[in-house]
């Protein structure tokens, strides 16, 4: 039994009961449906996200820089397309129909991801001769060797930065040390598998575009303007997001490593289908929220018998093909992102100058823009989790909780290697595996949220009852400082690295804990503030702008992670020492950037303190149950 699974069961039981009680006793019943629907949707997304960088570097054999850029392109588009989905929901579909259509596309995308195709192969070319790189297993079970004269040999970095082939006998067809520029690596990929991957992520990108901004908007629609339960409701909703993210990171990683990439991605698809079923069954509890603003306009014929609703669906399916062409081209994605950002800036400027009728409305919208800018900085740092931090965990972190084999209630406990060293043969479920896979570290953030979210939800609810409104800009500053400190903790603990250039797992845990507390100060509060500060007529658009901030952050974060990539052969890092030095240098820069930006936001908070104008309801407004 994996120790992360045991810890997860304990955390879920301890934290889940008070969360359910809060949901049942003090919030609209529709929040329960959105809670479980989004939980399963995030299960699908984070299940794929946790193992994606390893799929790219180990199955498709992208080098780390190319894989990080590709990851950045994908996740950037995931958060860019909500701009379109938000606008279409605001004007035509309504949020509920947009969520259902997005869920269908997401399910199709995750099912397609289950098709692996043949694994890529790699050869070393030296002096005109070709030598195969023998690759076996996935993630922690992965081994790579260089085949010379029919025999496999281990390899590693040479003193001059080249390649050393270990144990190579005299008379071999190539020397044991190859200078850096004397050889090259040749990679062959299965075109069907690569195309299936790009089609799958294109379906997922389009699906998220319709689902993501609109399901969060429905949460806001369940509460009247000024309702003190809103911040608490969003934090509880965020708990559901991370309950799905936690178990996806744990289970999809285990299945992907043990049975195949298809199993990890396939389980993510099952989660998405479950989310869709929950949402459809729970429609009555939404109290009519999220319906089309003008149903007659949606049903009106546009082209022959084709009405506007079906035209939107068909256009989105055709658009999947466009996204398919866009995903592999990182530069083109950057240009599309820049253009979208400029369009949004122009649209927001128009809204502030023309659509807003009072100075109060303008200040609220300007405050929303400031928060969006803070989100760009925060998520650029925070979203290193799926790329540089995941690769850092795989290469430069000791992924065992125990130092040696032990027992718990008479049950053997330790990593497989520790138990074997102690003369214990691991067998079946009758032992606790304290070795953690690198992909499972993606569950740390979600686990900390499961622990802290109920505390933060109670805190926001208490502040609401006391009518003490937290300054969102100040809160954002605290979040930025914490995400920066997370990186600096690892940098300051560099001296704890062992002889194999691996740092203690505890340091990575501290990083994720600080990132999580920073996230809880910023993300759920940001979601809630956007729905409160935005004009009612553009709230879905502004929610999409909030996700555009994440899109920009994902793209920039992918570029940063690409600059921190290490040389690899067969998907394995060649020089762990150089990889550690590169990672720590990058983490140091990211850490100080977060701390400095956080300080700027705290100072700015005193200037914009009154811009929200309380966002309180009229005195006669009733609070919905």
Buried (B, 14 or more C-beta within 10 A) or exposed (E): BBBBBEBBEEBBEEBBEBBBEBBEEBBBBBBBBBBBBBBBBBBBBBBBBBBBBBBBBBBBBBBBBBBBBBBBBBBBBBBBBBBBBBBBBBBBBBBBBBBBBBBBBBBBBBBBBBBBBEBBBBBBEBEEEEBBBBBEEBBBEBEBBBBBEEEBBEBEBBEEEBBBBEEBEEEEEBEBBBEEEBBEBEBEBBEEBBBBBBBBBBBBBBBBBBBBBBBBBBBBBBBBBBBBBBBBBBBBBBBBBBBBBBBBBBBBBBBBBEEBBBBBBBBBBBBBBBBBBBBBEBBEBBEEBBEBBEEEEBEEEEEEEEBBBBBBBEEBBEBBEEBBEBBBEBEEBBEBBEEBBEEBEEBBEEBBEEBBEEEBBBBBBBBBBBBBBBBBBBBBBBBBBBBBBBBBBBBBBBBBBBEEBBEBEEEBBBBBEBBEEEEBEBEEEEBBBBBBBBBBBBBBBBBBBBBBBBEBBBBBBEBBEEEEBBBBBBBBBBBBBBBBBBBBBBBBBBEEBEEEBBBBBBBBBBBBBBBBBBBBBBBBBBBBBBBBBBBEEBBBBBBBBBBBBBBBBBBBBBBBBBBBBBBBBBBBBBBBEBBBBBBBEBBBEBBBBBBEBBBEBBEBBEEBEEBBBEBBBEEEEEEEE
